[in-house]
Amino acid sequence: MLRPLFVPLIVFLVAVLLLPLVLPALWIKVVTSSLIFALAAAGISVLFAQLGLINLGQVALVGVGGWIALRLNYATPLPVTAIIAIAGMITALIGAVLALPALRIRGLYLALVTLMAAGAFQILFNAFQFPNGGPGFWGVAQQSGAEIRRPSFAQSDAAYLRYTICVLSFGFGLVALHRITAPGRAWAMIRQSEANAMAAGINVTFYKIWAFALSGLLAGIAGGLLAHALGQLDARSFLAAEGILLFALTVVGGAFSWVGAIITGILYKLLPALLNDFGVSADLALIIFGAALLHAIMTAPRGIAGQLLGALQRKPT
């Protein structure tokens, strides 16, 4: 019974104890961002792997969570962890609203609806920007002298990386708990056949909204983490096209396990940074991503993570 927990526990301990010690200062920030978007990718996985639903608005919801966290940071004396939790819960409510079209449509049409929602948030971010300590409801000033707070035990970048790993592990654990309990069983039946699920007494509407809310919760927490990691957020980081890219990379990394979410975060943030470090244009990453997506669609429906886990589980003959 404990064996499935052994590998995640070892990975968690190694990451918390060793990563901040061996990484240079610049790469600590890059890895932190990668793990934050791994949490957002886990939210995409909930919808895609459990229900077969496509959400192209996850990056926009990360931006929503970041906006809320920044606003609460400057407007209230709440602890940072509480701010991140509130940002996650409010974003979960917004995610639940996005579930309403999913009650009637799916596939390409649902993807288009979530993409349009992402476009609407992009317009709002460009129009009102992100709070930086200014006056008024929007909290935007030409020059901000205010500072973003961090937890007292995570003031340095290395300590904040450890904090991010702990929050990421909590998010992964929350998803795993849903998969092995009543929501996971309901989602599995809904994915097979909504008619059969309703005949079995499952409230399809409730569980679809629940899935979108959980996905929004993870995106909002990711946004809160990102806001306190970077100190400032920019509307250009939350373009609608980024939602398409993150979804595609979730398919490439593998939407059916926590390993796939981590691979997604690495591809999304770490790979472009490595290419820049090698003096190669980060735009090359898009070509790599396109080839990887074709590979995943044609030969690896469970993504890179599925191939890796399958190779590890395959016994030598």
HUJORA-V61300 format. One record per run of one state. SS is the DSSP state (@ for helix, = for strand, . for the rest). FROM is the first residue (numbers start at 0). TO is the last residue. Records with the same first field share a line. If there is no record, write none. Layout:
SS = FROM-TO, FROM-TO
This chain:
. = 0-1, 22-23, 51-56, 75-78, 102-106, 128-155, 180-180, 192-192, 199-202, 230-233, 238-238, 253-256, 277-282, 299-301, 313-316
@ = 2-21, 24-50, 57-74, 79-101, 107-127, 156-179, 181-191, 193-198, 203-229, 234-237, 239-252, 257-276, 283-298, 302-312
